[in-house]
Amino acid sequence: MGSLLILAGLIYGFYKAFTVHLGFPVFGTLVILLGIQSFFFGLLCDQISALRRERWG
């Protein structure tokens, strides 16, 4: 999910930057940051679940 959001933000940002010629849009940056945040949140959840499996299993 995170990589899809990053990719969507990059595509949208570069599309708007090259068609409107006003620089990289703020919305594209926000989507990229949301993708990075969701990616690292997923890594954190995976580490927590691995610790729990190790402790109980």
All heavy atoms as atom14 arrays in JSON, in Angstrom:
{
  "sequence": "MGSLLILAGLIYGFYKAFTVHLGFPVFGTLVILLGIQSFFFGLLCDQISALRRERWG",
  "atom14_mask": [
    [1, 1, 1, 1, 1, 1, 1, 1, 0, 0, 0, 0, 0, 0],
    [1, 1, 1, 1, 0, 0, 0, 0, 0, 0, 0, 0, 0, 0],
    [1, 1, 1, 1, 1, 1, 0, 0, 0, 0, 0, 0, 0, 0],
    [1, 1, 1, 1, 1, 1, 1, 1, 0, 0, 0, 0, 0, 0],
    [1, 1, 1, 1, 1, 1, 1, 1, 0, 0, 0, 0, 0, 0],
    [1, 1, 1, 1, 1, 1, 1, 1, 0, 0, 0, 0, 0, 0],
    [1, 1, 1, 1, 1, 1, 1, 1, 0, 0, 0, 0, 0, 0],
    [1, 1, 1, 1, 1, 0, 0, 0, 0, 0, 0, 0, 0, 0],
    [1, 1, 1, 1, 0, 0, 0, 0, 0, 0, 0, 0, 0, 0],
    [1, 1, 1, 1, 1, 1, 1, 1, 0, 0, 0, 0, 0, 0],
    [1, 1, 1, 1, 1, 1, 1, 1, 0, 0, 0, 0, 0, 0],
    [1, 1, 1, 1, 1, 1, 1, 1, 1, 1, 1, 1, 0, 0],
    [1, 1, 1, 1, 0, 0, 0, 0, 0, 0, 0, 0, 0, 0],
    [1, 1, 1, 1, 1, 1, 1, 1, 1, 1, 1, 0, 0, 0],
    [1, 1, 1, 1, 1, 1, 1, 1, 1, 1, 1, 1, 0, 0],
    [1, 1, 1, 1, 1, 1, 1, 1, 1, 0, 0, 0, 0, 0],
    [1, 1, 1, 1, 1, 0, 0, 0, 0, 0, 0, 0, 0, 0],
    [1, 1, 1, 1, 1, 1, 1, 1, 1, 1, 1, 0, 0, 0],
    [1, 1, 1, 1, 1, 1, 1, 0, 0, 0, 0, 0, 0, 0],
    [1, 1, 1, 1, 1, 1, 1, 0, 0, 0, 0, 0, 0, 0],
    [1, 1, 1, 1, 1, 1, 1, 1, 1, 1, 0, 0, 0, 0],
    [1, 1, 1, 1, 1, 1, 1, 1, 0, 0, 0, 0, 0, 0],
    [1, 1, 1, 1, 0, 0, 0, 0, 0, 0, 0, 0, 0, 0],
    [1, 1, 1, 1, 1, 1, 1, 1, 1, 1, 1, 0, 0, 0],
    [1, 1, 1, 1, 1, 1, 1, 0, 0, 0, 0, 0, 0, 0],
    [1, 1, 1, 1, 1, 1, 1, 0, 0, 0, 0, 0, 0, 0],
    [1, 1, 1, 1, 1, 1, 1, 1, 1, 1, 1, 0, 0, 0],
    [1, 1, 1, 1, 0, 0, 0, 0, 0, 0, 0, 0, 0, 0],
    [1, 1, 1, 1, 1, 1, 1, 0, 0, 0, 0, 0, 0, 0],
    [1, 1, 1, 1, 1, 1, 1, 1, 0, 0, 0, 0, 0, 0],
    [1, 1, 1, 1, 1, 1, 1, 0, 0, 0, 0, 0, 0, 0],
    [1, 1, 1, 1, 1, 1, 1, 1, 0, 0, 0, 0, 0, 0],
    [1, 1, 1, 1, 1, 1, 1, 1, 0, 0, 0, 0, 0, 0],
    [1, 1, 1, 1, 1, 1, 1, 1, 0, 0, 0, 0, 0, 0],
    [1, 1, 1, 1, 0, 0, 0, 0, 0, 0, 0, 0, 0, 0],
    [1, 1, 1, 1, 1, 1, 1, 1, 0, 0, 0, 0, 0, 0],
    [1, 1, 1, 1, 1, 1, 1, 1, 1, 0, 0, 0, 0, 0],
    [1, 1, 1, 1, 1, 1, 0, 0, 0, 0, 0, 0, 0, 0],
    [1, 1, 1, 1, 1, 1, 1, 1, 1, 1, 1, 0, 0, 0],
    [1, 1, 1, 1, 1, 1, 1, 1, 1, 1, 1, 0, 0, 0],
    [1, 1, 1, 1, 1, 1, 1, 1, 1, 1, 1, 0, 0, 0],
    [1, 1, 1, 1, 0, 0, 0, 0, 0, 0, 0, 0, 0, 0],
    [1, 1, 1, 1, 1, 1, 1, 1, 0, 0, 0, 0, 0, 0],
    [1, 1, 1, 1, 1, 1, 1, 1, 0, 0, 0, 0, 0, 0],
    [1, 1, 1, 1, 1, 1, 0, 0, 0, 0, 0, 0, 0, 0],
    [1, 1, 1, 1, 1, 1, 1, 1, 0, 0, 0, 0, 0, 0],
    [1, 1, 1, 1, 1, 1, 1, 1, 1, 0, 0, 0, 0, 0],
    [1, 1, 1, 1, 1, 1, 1, 1, 0, 0, 0, 0, 0, 0],
    [1, 1, 1, 1, 1, 1, 0, 0, 0, 0, 0, 0, 0, 0],
    [1, 1, 1, 1, 1, 0, 0, 0, 0, 0, 0, 0, 0, 0],
    [1, 1, 1, 1, 1, 1, 1, 1, 0, 0, 0, 0, 0, 0],
    [1, 1, 1, 1, 1, 1, 1, 1, 1, 1, 1, 0, 0, 0],
    [1, 1, 1, 1, 1, 1, 1, 1, 1, 1, 1, 0, 0, 0],
    [1, 1, 1, 1, 1, 1, 1, 1, 1, 0, 0, 0, 0, 0],
    [1, 1, 1, 1, 1, 1, 1, 1, 1, 1, 1, 0, 0, 0],
    [1, 1, 1, 1, 1, 1, 1, 1, 1, 1, 1, 1, 1, 1],
    [1, 1, 1, 1, 0, 0, 0, 0, 0, 0, 0, 0, 0, 0]
  ],
  "atom14_positions": [
    [[0.82, -1.18, 0.0], [0.0, 0.0, 0.0], [0.87, 1.26, 0.0], [0.57, 2.23, -0.7], [-0.92, -0.01, 1.21], [-1.86, 1.15, 1.27], [-3.02, 0.92, 2.6], [-3.47, 2.59, 2.92], [0.0, 0.0, 0.0], [0.0, 0.0, 0.0], [0.0, 0.0, 0.0], [0.0, 0.0, 0.0], [0.0, 0.0, 0.0], [0.0, 0.0, 0.0]],
    [[1.92, 1.21, 0.81], [2.8, 2.37, 0.88], [3.48, 2.67, -0.44], [3.57, 3.83, -0.86], [0.0, 0.0, 0.0], [0.0, 0.0, 0.0], [0.0, 0.0, 0.0], [0.0, 0.0, 0.0], [0.0, 0.0, 0.0], [0.0, 0.0, 0.0], [0.0, 0.0, 0.0], [0.0, 0.0, 0.0], [0.0, 0.0, 0.0], [0.0, 0.0, 0.0]],
    [[3.95, 1.63, -1.1], [4.63, 1.85, -2.38], [3.66, 2.33, -3.46], [4.04, 3.13, -4.32], [5.35, 0.58, -2.83], [4.44, -0.48, -2.96], [0.0, 0.0, 0.0], [0.0, 0.0, 0.0], [0.0, 0.0, 0.0], [0.0, 0.0, 0.0], [0.0, 0.0, 0.0], [0.0, 0.0, 0.0], [0.0, 0.0, 0.0], [0.0, 0.0, 0.0]],
    [[2.41, 1.88, -3.4], [1.42, 2.37, -4.35], [1.12, 3.85, -4.13], [0.96, 4.61, -5.1], [0.13, 1.55, -4.25], [0.2, 0.13, -4.76], [-1.12, -0.6, -4.5], [0.51, 0.12, -6.24], [0.0, 0.0, 0.0], [0.0, 0.0, 0.0], [0.0, 0.0, 0.0], [0.0, 0.0, 0.0], [0.0, 0.0, 0.0], [0.0, 0.0, 0.0]],
    [[1.04, 4.27, -2.88], [0.81, 5.68, -2.6], [2.0, 6.54, -3.03], [1.82, 7.64, -3.58], [0.53, 5.88, -1.11], [-0.86, 5.48, -0.62], [-0.91, 5.5, 0.9], [-1.91, 6.4, -1.19], [0.0, 0.0, 0.0], [0.0, 0.0, 0.0], [0.0, 0.0, 0.0], [0.0, 0.0, 0.0], [0.0, 0.0, 0.0], [0.0, 0.0, 0.0]],
    [[3.2, 6.05, -2.77], [4.39, 6.79, -3.21], [4.4, 6.92, -4.73], [4.65, 8.0, -5.28], [5.67, 6.1, -2.7], [5.74, 6.2, -1.17], [6.91, 6.71, -3.33], [6.82, 5.36, -0.54], [0.0, 0.0, 0.0], [0.0, 0.0, 0.0], [0.0, 0.0, 0.0], [0.0, 0.0, 0.0], [0.0, 0.0, 0.0], [0.0, 0.0, 0.0]],
    [[4.12, 5.83, -5.42], [4.1, 5.85, -6.88], [3.01, 6.79, -7.4], [3.24, 7.56, -8.33], [3.9, 4.44, -7.42], [3.93, 4.27, -8.92], [5.31, 4.61, -9.46], [3.54, 2.86, -9.3], [0.0, 0.0, 0.0], [0.0, 0.0, 0.0], [0.0, 0.0, 0.0], [0.0, 0.0, 0.0], [0.0, 0.0, 0.0], [0.0, 0.0, 0.0]],
    [[1.82, 6.73, -6.79], [0.73, 7.62, -7.23], [1.09, 9.08, -6.99], [0.8, 9.94, -7.84], [-0.55, 7.25, -6.48], [0.0, 0.0, 0.0], [0.0, 0.0, 0.0], [0.0, 0.0, 0.0], [0.0, 0.0, 0.0], [0.0, 0.0, 0.0], [0.0, 0.0, 0.0], [0.0, 0.0, 0.0], [0.0, 0.0, 0.0], [0.0, 0.0, 0.0]],
    [[1.71, 9.39, -5.87], [2.12, 10.76, -5.59], [3.17, 11.25, -6.56], [3.13, 12.41, -7.0], [0.0, 0.0, 0.0], [0.0, 0.0, 0.0], [0.0, 0.0, 0.0], [0.0, 0.0, 0.0], [0.0, 0.0, 0.0], [0.0, 0.0, 0.0], [0.0, 0.0, 0.0], [0.0, 0.0, 0.0], [0.0, 0.0, 0.0], [0.0, 0.0, 0.0]],
    [[4.11, 10.39, -6.91], [5.14, 10.77, -7.88], [4.55, 11.0, -9.26], [4.89, 11.98, -9.94], [6.23, 9.7, -7.94], [7.19, 9.65, -6.76], [8.09, 8.43, -6.88], [8.02, 10.92, -6.71], [0.0, 0.0, 0.0], [0.0, 0.0, 0.0], [0.0, 0.0, 0.0], [0.0, 0.0, 0.0], [0.0, 0.0, 0.0], [0.0, 0.0, 0.0]],
    [[3.67, 10.11, -9.68], [3.05, 10.26, -11.0], [2.22, 11.54, -11.05], [2.33, 12.33, -12.0], [2.21, 9.02, -11.35], [3.11, 7.82, -11.59], [1.32, 9.28, -12.56], [2.37, 6.51, -11.74], [0.0, 0.0, 0.0], [0.0, 0.0, 0.0], [0.0, 0.0, 0.0], [0.0, 0.0, 0.0], [0.0, 0.0, 0.0], [0.0, 0.0, 0.0]],
    [[1.39, 11.75, -10.05], [0.57, 12.96, -10.01], [1.43, 14.21, -9.94], [1.18, 15.18, -10.66], [-0.37, 12.91, -8.81], [-1.13, 14.2, -8.6], [-2.24, 14.5, -9.4], [-0.76, 15.12, -7.65], [-2.94, 15.68, -9.23], [-1.45, 16.3, -7.47], [-2.53, 16.58, -8.26], [-3.22, 17.75, -8.1], [0.0, 0.0, 0.0], [0.0, 0.0, 0.0]],
    [[2.44, 14.2, -9.1], [3.29, 15.37, -8.93], [4.04, 15.74, -10.19], [4.07, 16.91, -10.59], [0.0, 0.0, 0.0], [0.0, 0.0, 0.0], [0.0, 0.0, 0.0], [0.0, 0.0, 0.0], [0.0, 0.0, 0.0], [0.0, 0.0, 0.0], [0.0, 0.0, 0.0], [0.0, 0.0, 0.0], [0.0, 0.0, 0.0], [0.0, 0.0, 0.0]],
    [[4.66, 14.75, -10.82], [5.4, 15.06, -12.04], [4.47, 15.42, -13.2], [4.81, 16.27, -14.02], [6.33, 13.9, -12.43], [7.56, 13.84, -11.58], [7.85, 12.72, -10.83], [8.43, 14.92, -11.54], [8.99, 12.66, -10.05], [9.58, 14.88, -10.77], [9.86, 13.75, -10.02], [0.0, 0.0, 0.0], [0.0, 0.0, 0.0], [0.0, 0.0, 0.0]],
    [[3.3, 14.8, -13.24], [2.33, 15.16, -14.28], [1.91, 16.63, -14.15], [1.92, 17.38, -15.11], [1.1, 14.24, -14.21], [0.0, 14.65, -15.14], [0.11, 14.41, -16.51], [-1.14, 15.28, -14.67], [-0.89, 14.79, -17.38], [-2.15, 15.67, -15.53], [-2.03, 15.42, -16.88], [-3.01, 15.81, -17.74], [0.0, 0.0, 0.0], [0.0, 0.0, 0.0]],
    [[1.56, 17.03, -12.93], [1.16, 18.42, -12.7], [2.33, 19.37, -12.89], [2.15, 20.48, -13.4], [0.57, 18.59, -11.3], [-0.83, 18.09, -11.16], [-1.76, 18.93, -11.99], [-3.19, 18.64, -11.66], [-4.12, 19.44, -12.43], [0.0, 0.0, 0.0], [0.0, 0.0, 0.0], [0.0, 0.0, 0.0], [0.0, 0.0, 0.0], [0.0, 0.0, 0.0]],
    [[3.51, 18.96, -12.47], [4.67, 19.84, -12.6], [5.0, 20.11, -14.07], [5.38, 21.23, -14.42], [5.87, 19.23, -11.89], [0.0, 0.0, 0.0], [0.0, 0.0, 0.0], [0.0, 0.0, 0.0], [0.0, 0.0, 0.0], [0.0, 0.0, 0.0], [0.0, 0.0, 0.0], [0.0, 0.0, 0.0], [0.0, 0.0, 0.0], [0.0, 0.0, 0.0]],
    [[4.86, 19.11, -14.92], [5.19, 19.29, -16.33], [4.05, 19.89, -17.14], [4.29, 20.48, -18.18], [5.64, 17.97, -16.96], [7.0, 17.55, -16.49], [7.19, 16.29, -15.93], [8.09, 18.39, -16.61], [8.44, 15.89, -15.51], [9.35, 18.0, -16.19], [9.53, 16.75, -15.63], [0.0, 0.0, 0.0], [0.0, 0.0, 0.0], [0.0, 0.0, 0.0]],
    [[2.8, 19.73, -16.69], [1.69, 20.29, -17.46], [1.36, 21.72, -17.04], [1.04, 22.55, -17.88], [0.43, 19.42, -17.34], [0.07, 19.29, -15.97], [0.65, 18.06, -17.96], [0.0, 0.0, 0.0], [0.0, 0.0, 0.0], [0.0, 0.0, 0.0], [0.0, 0.0, 0.0], [0.0, 0.0, 0.0], [0.0, 0.0, 0.0], [0.0, 0.0, 0.0]],
    [[1.44, 22.02, -15.75], [1.07, 23.35, -15.27], [2.29, 24.27, -15.19], [2.17, 25.48, -15.25], [0.36, 23.24, -13.89], [-0.06, 24.59, -13.37], [-0.84, 22.33, -13.99], [0.0, 0.0, 0.0], [0.0, 0.0, 0.0], [0.0, 0.0, 0.0], [0.0, 0.0, 0.0], [0.0, 0.0, 0.0], [0.0, 0.0, 0.0], [0.0, 0.0, 0.0]],
    [[3.47, 23.71, -15.02], [4.74, 24.45, -14.95], [4.81, 25.39, -13.75], [5.33, 26.49, -13.84], [5.0, 25.24, -16.24], [5.01, 24.41, -17.47], [5.99, 23.47, -17.71], [4.16, 24.35, -18.52], [5.74, 22.88, -18.86], [4.63, 23.39, -19.38], [0.0, 0.0, 0.0], [0.0, 0.0, 0.0], [0.0, 0.0, 0.0], [0.0, 0.0, 0.0]],
    [[4.27, 24.94, -12.61], [4.34, 25.75, -11.38], [5.11, 25.04, -10.29], [5.0, 25.4, -9.12], [2.93, 26.09, -10.88], [2.13, 27.05, -11.75], [0.72, 27.22, -11.19], [2.83, 28.39, -11.85], [0.0, 0.0, 0.0], [0.0, 0.0, 0.0], [0.0, 0.0, 0.0], [0.0, 0.0, 0.0], [0.0, 0.0, 0.0], [0.0, 0.0, 0.0]],
    [[5.86, 24.01, -10.62], [6.6, 23.27, -9.61], [5.84, 22.04, -9.15], [4.74, 21.74, -9.63], [0.0, 0.0, 0.0], [0.0, 0.0, 0.0], [0.0, 0.0, 0.0], [0.0, 0.0, 0.0], [0.0, 0.0, 0.0], [0.0, 0.0, 0.0], [0.0, 0.0, 0.0], [0.0, 0.0, 0.0], [0.0, 0.0, 0.0], [0.0, 0.0, 0.0]],
    [[6.44, 21.35, -8.19], [5.83, 20.12, -7.68], [4.68, 20.47, -6.76], [4.85, 21.26, -5.83], [6.89, 19.3, -6.92], [6.58, 17.84, -6.84], [6.86, 17.01, -7.89], [6.02, 17.32, -5.69], [6.59, 15.66, -7.82], [5.73, 15.97, -5.61], [6.02, 15.13, -6.68], [0.0, 0.0, 0.0], [0.0, 0.0, 0.0], [0.0, 0.0, 0.0]],
    [[3.48, 19.91, -6.95], [2.32, 20.3, -6.15], [2.39, 19.77, -4.71], [3.0, 18.74, -4.43], [1.14, 19.68, -6.89], [1.72, 18.55, -7.65], [3.13, 18.95, -7.98], [0.0, 0.0, 0.0], [0.0, 0.0, 0.0], [0.0, 0.0, 0.0], [0.0, 0.0, 0.0], [0.0, 0.0, 0.0], [0.0, 0.0, 0.0], [0.0, 0.0, 0.0]],
    [[1.74, 20.49, -3.82], [1.72, 20.13, -2.41], [0.97, 18.82, -2.2], [1.37, 17.99, -1.39], [1.09, 21.27, -1.58], [0.94, 20.87, -0.12], [1.92, 22.53, -1.69], [0.0, 0.0, 0.0], [0.0, 0.0, 0.0], [0.0, 0.0, 0.0], [0.0, 0.0, 0.0], [0.0, 0.0, 0.0], [0.0, 0.0, 0.0], [0.0, 0.0, 0.0]],
    [[-0.12, 18.62, -2.93], [-0.89, 17.38, -2.77], [-0.06, 16.15, -3.14], [-0.15, 15.11, -2.47], [-2.16, 17.43, -3.63], [-3.03, 16.22, -3.48], [-3.72, 15.99, -2.3], [-3.15, 15.31, -4.5], [-4.51, 14.87, -2.14], [-3.94, 14.18, -4.36], [-4.62, 13.96, -3.18], [0.0, 0.0, 0.0], [0.0, 0.0, 0.0], [0.0, 0.0, 0.0]],
    [[0.75, 16.26, -4.17], [1.63, 15.14, -4.53], [2.61, 14.83, -3.42], [2.88, 13.67, -3.11], [0.0, 0.0, 0.0], [0.0, 0.0, 0.0], [0.0, 0.0, 0.0], [0.0, 0.0, 0.0], [0.0, 0.0, 0.0], [0.0, 0.0, 0.0], [0.0, 0.0, 0.0], [0.0, 0.0, 0.0], [0.0, 0.0, 0.0], [0.0, 0.0, 0.0]],
    [[3.14, 15.88, -2.8], [4.07, 15.68, -1.69], [3.37, 15.04, -0.5], [3.93, 14.15, 0.15], [4.67, 17.04, -1.27], [5.25, 17.66, -2.41], [5.73, 16.86, -0.2], [0.0, 0.0, 0.0], [0.0, 0.0, 0.0], [0.0, 0.0, 0.0], [0.0, 0.0, 0.0], [0.0, 0.0, 0.0], [0.0, 0.0, 0.0], [0.0, 0.0, 0.0]],
    [[2.14, 15.45, -0.23], [1.4, 14.86, 0.88], [1.1, 13.38, 0.65], [1.18, 12.56, 1.57], [0.09, 15.62, 1.11], [0.23, 16.99, 1.74], [-1.13, 17.69, 1.79], [0.82, 16.89, 3.13], [0.0, 0.0, 0.0], [0.0, 0.0, 0.0], [0.0, 0.0, 0.0], [0.0, 0.0, 0.0], [0.0, 0.0, 0.0], [0.0, 0.0, 0.0]],
    [[0.77, 13.02, -0.58], [0.51, 11.61, -0.9], [1.78, 10.79, -0.75], [1.75, 9.66, -0.23], [-0.11, 11.48, -2.31], [-0.23, 10.03, -2.71], [-1.46, 12.16, -2.36], [0.0, 0.0, 0.0], [0.0, 0.0, 0.0], [0.0, 0.0, 0.0], [0.0, 0.0, 0.0], [0.0, 0.0, 0.0], [0.0, 0.0, 0.0], [0.0, 0.0, 0.0]],
    [[2.91, 11.34, -1.18], [4.18, 10.63, -1.02], [4.5, 10.44, 0.46], [4.91, 9.35, 0.88], [5.31, 11.4, -1.74], [5.1, 11.33, -3.24], [6.68, 10.82, -1.37], [6.01, 12.25, -4.03], [0.0, 0.0, 0.0], [0.0, 0.0, 0.0], [0.0, 0.0, 0.0], [0.0, 0.0, 0.0], [0.0, 0.0, 0.0], [0.0, 0.0, 0.0]],
    [[4.32, 11.48, 1.26], [4.58, 11.36, 2.7], [3.63, 10.37, 3.37], [4.03, 9.63, 4.28], [4.49, 12.72, 3.37], [5.62, 13.68, 3.05], [5.35, 15.05, 3.66], [6.94, 13.13, 3.55], [0.0, 0.0, 0.0], [0.0, 0.0, 0.0], [0.0, 0.0, 0.0], [0.0, 0.0, 0.0], [0.0, 0.0, 0.0], [0.0, 0.0, 0.0]],
    [[2.38, 10.34, 2.93], [1.43, 9.35, 3.45], [1.88, 7.94, 3.1], [1.78, 7.02, 3.92], [0.04, 9.62, 2.9], [-1.05, 8.65, 3.31], [-1.3, 8.73, 4.81], [-2.32, 8.93, 2.53], [0.0, 0.0, 0.0], [0.0, 0.0, 0.0], [0.0, 0.0, 0.0], [0.0, 0.0, 0.0], [0.0, 0.0, 0.0], [0.0, 0.0, 0.0]],
    [[2.41, 7.75, 1.9], [2.92, 6.44, 1.5], [4.11, 6.02, 2.33], [4.21, 4.86, 2.75], [0.0, 0.0, 0.0], [0.0, 0.0, 0.0], [0.0, 0.0, 0.0], [0.0, 0.0, 0.0], [0.0, 0.0, 0.0], [0.0, 0.0, 0.0], [0.0, 0.0, 0.0], [0.0, 0.0, 0.0], [0.0, 0.0, 0.0], [0.0, 0.0, 0.0]],
    [[5.02, 6.95, 2.59], [6.19, 6.64, 3.42], [5.77, 6.29, 4.83], [6.25, 5.32, 5.43], [7.19, 7.81, 3.4], [7.81, 7.96, 2.02], [8.27, 7.64, 4.46], [8.61, 9.23, 1.83], [0.0, 0.0, 0.0], [0.0, 0.0, 0.0], [0.0, 0.0, 0.0], [0.0, 0.0, 0.0], [0.0, 0.0, 0.0], [0.0, 0.0, 0.0]],
    [[4.82, 7.07, 5.37], [4.35, 6.82, 6.73], [3.64, 5.47, 6.83], [3.87, 4.72, 7.78], [3.41, 7.94, 7.15], [2.97, 7.83, 8.58], [2.08, 8.99, 8.98], [1.68, 9.81, 8.15], [1.75, 9.07, 10.24], [0.0, 0.0, 0.0], [0.0, 0.0, 0.0], [0.0, 0.0, 0.0], [0.0, 0.0, 0.0], [0.0, 0.0, 0.0]],
    [[2.81, 5.14, 5.87], [2.11, 3.85, 5.92], [3.08, 2.69, 5.73], [2.9, 1.62, 6.33], [0.99, 3.8, 4.9], [1.51, 3.84, 3.6], [0.0, 0.0, 0.0], [0.0, 0.0, 0.0], [0.0, 0.0, 0.0], [0.0, 0.0, 0.0], [0.0, 0.0, 0.0], [0.0, 0.0, 0.0], [0.0, 0.0, 0.0], [0.0, 0.0, 0.0]],
    [[4.11, 2.88, 4.92], [5.12, 1.84, 4.74], [5.85, 1.55, 6.05], [5.98, 0.4, 6.46], [6.11, 2.26, 3.66], [7.23, 1.28, 3.46], [7.03, 0.1, 2.78], [8.5, 1.55, 3.96], [8.05, -0.8, 2.59], [9.53, 0.65, 3.78], [9.3, -0.52, 3.09], [0.0, 0.0, 0.0], [0.0, 0.0, 0.0], [0.0, 0.0, 0.0]],
    [[6.3, 2.6, 6.74], [7.02, 2.39, 7.99], [6.11, 1.92, 9.12], [6.54, 1.17, 10.01], [7.8, 3.64, 8.39], [9.06, 3.8, 7.59], [9.22, 4.86, 6.73], [10.09, 2.88, 7.7], [10.37, 4.99, 5.98], [11.24, 3.0, 6.96], [11.39, 4.07, 6.1], [0.0, 0.0, 0.0], [0.0, 0.0, 0.0], [0.0, 0.0, 0.0]],
    [[4.84, 2.32, 9.08], [3.89, 1.8, 10.07], [3.67, 0.31, 9.85], [3.57, -0.46, 10.82], [2.56, 2.56, 9.97], [1.6, 2.21, 11.05], [1.84, 2.58, 12.36], [0.44, 1.51, 10.77], [0.95, 2.26, 13.36], [-0.45, 1.18, 11.75], [-0.2, 1.56, 13.06], [0.0, 0.0, 0.0], [0.0, 0.0, 0.0], [0.0, 0.0, 0.0]],
    [[3.63, -0.12, 8.62], [3.53, -1.55, 8.32], [4.74, -2.31, 8.8], [4.62, -3.43, 9.32], [0.0, 0.0, 0.0], [0.0, 0.0, 0.0], [0.0, 0.0, 0.0], [0.0, 0.0, 0.0], [0.0, 0.0, 0.0], [0.0, 0.0, 0.0], [0.0, 0.0, 0.0], [0.0, 0.0, 0.0], [0.0, 0.0, 0.0], [0.0, 0.0, 0.0]],
    [[5.94, -1.74, 8.63], [7.14, -2.39, 9.16], [7.1, -2.51, 10.67], [7.48, -3.53, 11.25], [8.39, -1.6, 8.75], [8.87, -1.75, 7.33], [10.07, -0.85, 7.08], [9.23, -3.18, 7.04], [0.0, 0.0, 0.0], [0.0, 0.0, 0.0], [0.0, 0.0, 0.0], [0.0, 0.0, 0.0], [0.0, 0.0, 0.0], [0.0, 0.0, 0.0]],
    [[6.63, -1.45, 11.33], [6.52, -1.48, 12.79], [5.54, -2.56, 13.24], [5.82, -3.31, 14.19], [6.09, -0.11, 13.3], [5.88, 0.02, 14.8], [7.21, -0.17, 15.53], [5.29, 1.37, 15.13], [0.0, 0.0, 0.0], [0.0, 0.0, 0.0], [0.0, 0.0, 0.0], [0.0, 0.0, 0.0], [0.0, 0.0, 0.0], [0.0, 0.0, 0.0]],
    [[4.41, -2.66, 12.59], [3.42, -3.69, 12.94], [3.98, -5.09, 12.71], [3.72, -6.0, 13.51], [2.15, -3.49, 12.12], [1.21, -2.05, 12.59], [0.0, 0.0, 0.0], [0.0, 0.0, 0.0], [0.0, 0.0, 0.0], [0.0, 0.0, 0.0], [0.0, 0.0, 0.0], [0.0, 0.0, 0.0], [0.0, 0.0, 0.0], [0.0, 0.0, 0.0]],
    [[4.75, -5.26, 11.66], [5.36, -6.56, 11.4], [6.36, -6.93, 12.49], [6.41, -8.09, 12.93], [6.04, -6.55, 10.04], [6.59, -7.9, 9.66], [5.81, -8.88, 9.7], [7.79, -7.97, 9.32], [0.0, 0.0, 0.0], [0.0, 0.0, 0.0], [0.0, 0.0, 0.0], [0.0, 0.0, 0.0], [0.0, 0.0, 0.0], [0.0, 0.0, 0.0]],
    [[7.14, -5.97, 12.94], [8.11, -6.24, 14.01], [7.41, -6.58, 15.32], [7.84, -7.48, 16.05], [9.02, -5.03, 14.21], [9.97, -4.8, 13.07], [10.96, -5.94, 12.95], [11.53, -6.4, 13.93], [11.14, -6.41, 11.73], [0.0, 0.0, 0.0], [0.0, 0.0, 0.0], [0.0, 0.0, 0.0], [0.0, 0.0, 0.0], [0.0, 0.0, 0.0]],
    [[6.34, -5.89, 15.64], [5.6, -6.17, 16.87], [4.98, -7.56, 16.8], [5.03, -8.32, 17.77], [4.53, -5.09, 17.11], [5.2, -3.78, 17.48], [3.56, -5.51, 18.22], [4.27, -2.6, 17.56], [0.0, 0.0, 0.0], [0.0, 0.0, 0.0], [0.0, 0.0, 0.0], [0.0, 0.0, 0.0], [0.0, 0.0, 0.0], [0.0, 0.0, 0.0]],
    [[4.4, -7.91, 15.65], [3.8, -9.25, 15.55], [4.86, -10.34, 15.6], [4.62, -11.42, 16.14], [2.97, -9.37, 14.28], [3.79, -9.32, 13.14], [0.0, 0.0, 0.0], [0.0, 0.0, 0.0], [0.0, 0.0, 0.0], [0.0, 0.0, 0.0], [0.0, 0.0, 0.0], [0.0, 0.0, 0.0], [0.0, 0.0, 0.0], [0.0, 0.0, 0.0]],
    [[6.05, -10.09, 15.06], [7.13, -11.07, 15.13], [7.58, -11.27, 16.57], [7.88, -12.4, 16.99], [8.3, -10.64, 14.27], [0.0, 0.0, 0.0], [0.0, 0.0, 0.0], [0.0, 0.0, 0.0], [0.0, 0.0, 0.0], [0.0, 0.0, 0.0], [0.0, 0.0, 0.0], [0.0, 0.0, 0.0], [0.0, 0.0, 0.0], [0.0, 0.0, 0.0]],
    [[7.65, -10.19, 17.34], [8.01, -10.32, 18.75], [6.97, -11.13, 19.53], [7.31, -11.93, 20.39], [8.18, -8.94, 19.39], [9.45, -8.19, 19.03], [9.4, -6.77, 19.58], [10.66, -8.92, 19.59], [0.0, 0.0, 0.0], [0.0, 0.0, 0.0], [0.0, 0.0, 0.0], [0.0, 0.0, 0.0], [0.0, 0.0, 0.0], [0.0, 0.0, 0.0]],
    [[5.71, -10.89, 19.23], [4.65, -11.62, 19.93], [4.66, -13.11, 19.56], [4.44, -13.96, 20.39], [3.29, -11.01, 19.64], [3.1, -9.7, 20.33], [1.74, -9.14, 20.02], [1.58, -7.86, 20.66], [0.64, -7.61, 21.56], [-0.23, -8.53, 21.89], [0.56, -6.43, 22.12], [0.0, 0.0, 0.0], [0.0, 0.0, 0.0], [0.0, 0.0, 0.0]],
    [[4.91, -13.4, 18.27], [4.98, -14.81, 17.85], [6.16, -15.51, 18.5], [6.07, -16.68, 18.88], [5.1, -14.91, 16.34], [3.77, -14.81, 15.63], [3.97, -14.95, 14.18], [4.53, -13.65, 13.76], [4.84, -13.32, 12.53], [4.69, -14.18, 11.57], [5.31, -12.15, 12.22], [0.0, 0.0, 0.0], [0.0, 0.0, 0.0], [0.0, 0.0, 0.0]],
    [[7.27, -14.8, 18.63], [8.46, -15.37, 19.26], [8.21, -15.64, 20.74], [8.65, -16.65, 21.28], [9.63, -14.41, 19.08], [10.94, -14.89, 19.68], [12.02, -13.86, 19.48], [12.34, -13.59, 18.31], [12.5, -13.31, 20.48], [0.0, 0.0, 0.0], [0.0, 0.0, 0.0], [0.0, 0.0, 0.0], [0.0, 0.0, 0.0], [0.0, 0.0, 0.0]],
    [[7.49, -14.75, 21.37], [7.25, -14.88, 22.82], [6.27, -16.01, 23.13], [6.44, -16.74, 24.08], [6.71, -13.56, 23.34], [6.49, -13.53, 24.81], [6.05, -12.16, 25.25], [5.76, -12.17, 26.67], [5.13, -11.2, 27.29], [4.73, -10.15, 26.62], [4.89, -11.27, 28.57], [0.0, 0.0, 0.0], [0.0, 0.0, 0.0], [0.0, 0.0, 0.0]],
    [[5.2, -16.15, 22.31], [4.15, -17.12, 22.62], [4.28, -18.41, 21.82], [3.6, -19.37, 22.1], [2.78, -16.51, 22.35], [2.49, -15.36, 23.23], [2.49, -14.05, 22.86], [2.2, -15.36, 24.63], [2.21, -13.26, 23.93], [2.02, -14.04, 25.03], [2.08, -16.37, 25.58], [1.73, -13.69, 26.33], [1.78, -16.01, 26.87], [1.61, -14.69, 27.24]],
    [[5.09, -18.41, 20.8], [5.11, -19.59, 19.95], [6.36, -20.32, 20.04], [6.66, -21.41, 19.83], [0.0, 0.0, 0.0], [0.0, 0.0, 0.0], [0.0, 0.0, 0.0], [0.0, 0.0, 0.0], [0.0, 0.0, 0.0], [0.0, 0.0, 0.0], [0.0, 0.0, 0.0], [0.0, 0.0, 0.0], [0.0, 0.0, 0.0], [0.0, 0.0, 0.0]]
  ]
}
